[in-house]
Amino acid sequence: MSRVLVVDDEKLIVKGLKFALEQDGMEVDCAYDGQEAVDLAHAGDYDIILLDVMLPKLTGYEVCQAIRETSDVPIVMLTAKSDDNDKIQGLEYGADDYITKPFNILEVKARIKAIQRRMTGRREDSRKGDITCGELHMDTDARRVTLGEREVRLTSKEFDILKLLLCNPGKIYSRDDLLHAIWGNGTPADARTVDVHVRRLREKIEEDPGEPRYVFTKWGSGYYNKR
């Protein structure tokens, strides 16, 4: 049974999401402000978090940032703002995806199921074990990355991008390739979503993001790893 945390200060929205998701056999917890969301996220073991942007006490961005300090649980932002900069800001804080309000509950369910399929695929991935590239070490079973003696905390999307590149050295992935491989078909995300995640990934694993050692850019083509 999947565990979902729904965070929104609009109780009717929370009630509707909770009812619809429980109809699909999911276990749903609810939070109505940012601080309550952080407390529940740190105490619980959730498979996905649906997180509104505009919240009392802490904004959705602040909640996302706080969760990312300890967890790579998939986070989908629920935002009434359709401006691209607001969506990119959510990704900058560590969100994996976003849905713009008003949304269709069928879209929410489809997005959750897509995440469930990807998580199942990770568990069944035939490429298990350790991957080493220079000082970078990836434990794909534990989904843990270390750089030298330091552990690097990556979001689920950042981890998946890095793993894909490290497992396929020399292969260049365009932004569209990465969108389909990491986010799945039918995602509303665009090329800028990929760029934001790659930039955040580089900031975490590269000593000098301008002179990368692990994630390279082939101008006009995409991203790759030399290994």
N, C-alpha and C positions, 0 to 999 in steps of 0.2 A: 504494500500500500504506500503510495506516494504521500509525503507530508509537505503541505504548502502553507506558507505564511502570507496572508493577505494584509496589506497595510494601506489604509485610507481613512481619512477623517470623515468621509461621507458614509454614514451608516447604512443607507439604502444600497450603495454600491457594494459595500462589504457583505451585506446580507445576501444580495443577489449572487455575488461570486461564490460565497460559501455554499449556498444551496446548490448552485449549478455544478460545482466541483465535487461536492459530496455525492451528488447523483451519479457521478462517474467513479465512485469508490475511493475518492481521495480523502485524506485526513487534513482538515483545515483549521489552523489557528488564526486569530485575528488581532490586529493592533490598530489603534486609532490615533496615535501620535508617534512622533519620531523616537522619543526616549523609550516608550513601551516596545517599539519595534526592535531597537538595539538590544534591549534586555532579553526579549524572547529569542532573537536570532542567536545571541551568545549562549543561551541556556538550552536551546533546542537543536535538533539535528534535522534540518529541512532539506528537501530535494529541490525546491525552487522557492523564490520569494517574489511576490508581486508587490511592487513598491510605488506608491504615489509620490509625486514630486512635492506638491504643496501640502505640508503637514505642520501641525502645531509643535512647539518645543524644539524640534530639529527638522530641518528640511530633508526631503528624500535624498538629496545629494550627500548631506552630512551623514545620514543613516548608512547609505551605501559605502561611504568612505570608512565608517567605523566598522562595518561588517567585514570589509576587505582586509582589515588589519589581522583578522584571525581565521577567515574562511573564504573559500573560492566557490561557495554555493551559487548556482546560477541566479542572477537578479534581473528581472524584467521591470523596467520603469513604466509606470502608468502616468501619462502626462497629458494635460489639456492643451499644452503648448505645442503647436505644430511647427514652430520655427526650428530650422535645422541647427542653429547654434545651441538651443536648449537640449536637443537630442544629443549633440556632440558633447555637451557638458556632462550629461549623464554618463556617457561612455568614458569620459575623462576620469570620472570618479570611480569607475570600476564596474558599471552596469554591463551586462552582456547583450541586452536587447531593449527595445522599447515598444510600447503600444500607445497610440494616440487616442484620447477620449474624444467623442463617445466611441466605444468599441463594441463589436459584436461578440457575445459570449462564445460563439463558435470559433472565432479567431483566437480567443484566449485559450480555449481547450486545445485547439490545433497546435498552438505554440508550445503549450506544456507537453503535449504528446511528442512533438518533435524533439524537445529537450530530453524526454524520457528515452526516446530511441537512441539519441546520441550517447546518453549515459550508459545504456545497455551495450551499445557498440564498444564503448571504452572498456567495459569489463570483459568483453569477449574478444577484444583486440588480440590478434595473433602476434603482434609486435610487443611482447612484454619483456620486462627486464630492465637493464640499465643501458643508458646511452651516455657516452662521454665525448665531449668536444672541447679540447683544450682544458681550461680550468672549470668548464661548465659540466655538471653531472646531473642527469635526469633519471629519476627512479619512476618509471612509467606505471608500475604497480601501485605505489604509494602516492603517485602524482605529486612528487616532491622534487624540487630543483635546488641545487646548491652551486655556489660559485666559490671555489676554493673551500674555505671553512665556513662560509656564510650561507645561511639558507635564504633563498629568494622566494618571496611570496607572490605568486602569480594568480590572476583570475583564471577561471576555467577556460575562457576563450584565449587568453595569452598562452596558457599551457598548451592548448591544442594547436595553436599556430606554431609554437616553437617545436613541438613534437613532430608535426607534419614536415617541417623544414629539415629537422635533424635526421628524420628517418628516410629522407629522400634527398641526400646531398647532391648538389649540382643541378637539381631540377628547379626551374623557375616557375613560380606560381603567380599568375596575374591576380589582380584584385578580385576579379570575377571568380577565378578558380578558388580563391580562399573563401569568398562569400559562400559558394556552393558547398565546399568541403567542411567548413567550420560552422556556418550558420544554417546551412540546409537550403533546399529549394523553397521558393515562395517567401523568403524573408523580405521585409520592407527595407532592410539595411542597404546602404550603397557603398561605393568605393571609399568614401570618407570614413566610414565605420572601420574598414580595414586599416586605413592609414593611422587612425587614432590608436587602435590596439597595437599596431606595430611600433608606433612611437613610444607608447607606454612600456611595451616589452623591452625596447632598447634602453630606455631610461633605467630599467631595473637590472639588466644583465650586461650592458656595455659600459666599460670604463669611460669611453668617449663615444657617445651616440653618433657623433659626426664622423668617427672613424671606426665603424663596427668590426667586430671579430667573429660574430655569430650570425647575425641577420643582415644580409647584404641586399642592396637594391640594384637591379638591372634597369637602368633608366628606360622608360617607355615600355617595359615588359612586366616587371613585377619584383618579387622578393625570393631570395634563395639562401641556402647555407652551403659553404664550401666543404665543411667537415674535413 
